């Protein structure tokens, strides 16, 4: 059986996003960003309060902190997709940006591109 496909910009972005989301070290950084930045935003508003306890600034700070907490994953994903698209369009990886042919035989999976051929045994 043979299958032919060509990778697109969206494929590359999805590939990069998958690896970004499944990387433990990246997820740890995102987790800490989601904790540290909202606290920093809240403390900034709390520091703006003068001796008259202004509940409005605390409420604004709390809302801003929640917004930052919820916005960080969206902004991170958007940034990864944007960078992946820019990288893909630079066209450096000739083996990814071409037509691929996959063939499954009884004992192996063979991938062919204009750059070369690779095979993996199916044990």
C-alpha positions in Angstrom: 0.0 0.0 0.0 1.3 3.5 -0.9 0.3 6.9 0.4 1.5 10.2 -1.0 1.3 13.5 0.9 2.9 17.0 1.0 3.4 18.9 4.2 1.9 22.3 4.5 2.6 25.3 6.7 -0.3 24.3 9.0 1.2 20.8 9.3 4.5 22.2 10.4 2.8 24.6 12.9 0.8 21.7 14.3 4.0 19.5 14.6 5.8 22.3 16.5 2.8 23.0 18.7 2.5 19.3 19.6 6.1 19.1 20.6 5.9 22.4 22.5 2.8 21.1 24.4 4.3 17.7 25.2 7.7 19.0 26.4 8.0 18.8 30.2 10.5 21.6 30.4 8.4 24.0 28.4 5.3 23.1 30.4 7.2 23.8 33.6 8.1 27.3 32.3 4.5 28.0 31.3 3.3 26.8 34.7 5.7 29.2 36.5 4.8 32.0 34.1 1.1 31.4 34.9 1.9 31.8 38.6 4.5 34.5 38.8 3.0 37.0 36.3 -0.4 37.1 37.8 1.0 37.5 41.3 3.3 40.3 40.0 0.3 42.1 38.4 -1.7 41.8 41.5 1.1 43.1 43.7 1.7 46.0 41.4 -2.0 47.1 41.9 -1.7 46.4 45.6 1.3 48.7 45.8 -0.6 51.5 44.2 -3.0 51.6 47.0 -2.4 54.5 49.4 -3.3 54.5 53.0 -6.9 54.7 52.1 -7.8 51.1 51.5 -9.1 51.3 47.9 -11.0 48.2 47.1 -11.3 49.3 43.5 -7.6 48.9 42.8 -7.5 45.5 44.5 -10.5 44.4 42.3 -8.8 45.7 39.2 -5.6 44.0 40.2 -7.4 40.7 40.8 -9.2 40.9 37.4 -5.9 41.8 35.7 -4.2 38.8 37.4 -6.9 36.4 36.3 -6.7 37.8 32.7 -2.9 37.3 32.7 -3.3 33.8 34.1 -5.8 32.9 31.3 -4.0 34.8 28.5 -0.5 33.2 28.9 -1.3 29.8 27.3 -3.2 31.5 24.4 -0.3 33.9 23.8 2.3 31.1 24.0 0.4 28.9 21.6 0.0 31.8 19.2 3.7 32.6 19.4 4.7 29.0 18.7 2.4 28.9 15.6 3.7 32.2 14.3 7.4 31.2 14.7 6.7 27.8 13.1 5.1 29.4 10.1 8.0 31.9 9.7 10.5 29.0 10.0 8.6 26.9 7.5 8.4 29.7 5.0 12.1 30.3 5.2 12.4 26.9 3.4 15.5 25.6 5.0 14.3 22.0 5.6 14.1 20.5 2.1 13.1 17.1 3.3 10.0 18.3 5.2 8.7 20.7 2.5 8.3 18.2 -0.3 6.1 15.3 -1.5 6.5 12.2 0.6 5.6 8.7 -0.3 4.9 6.1 2.3 4.9 2.4 1.4 4.0 -0.4 3.8 5.4 -3.8 2.8 5.2 -7.0 4.8 8.2 -6.3 6.9 8.9 -2.5 6.7 7.6 1.0 6.4 9.5 2.9 3.6 9.4 6.7 3.2 10.6 8.3 -0.1 11.3 11.9 -0.9 13.4 13.6 -3.5 16.1 13.9 -0.9 16.3 10.2 -0.1 14.7 7.0 1.2 14.4 5.7 4.7 12.9 2.5 6.0 11.9 1.1 9.4 11.3 -2.6 10.2 7.9 -3.6 11.4 8.6 -6.1 14.1 
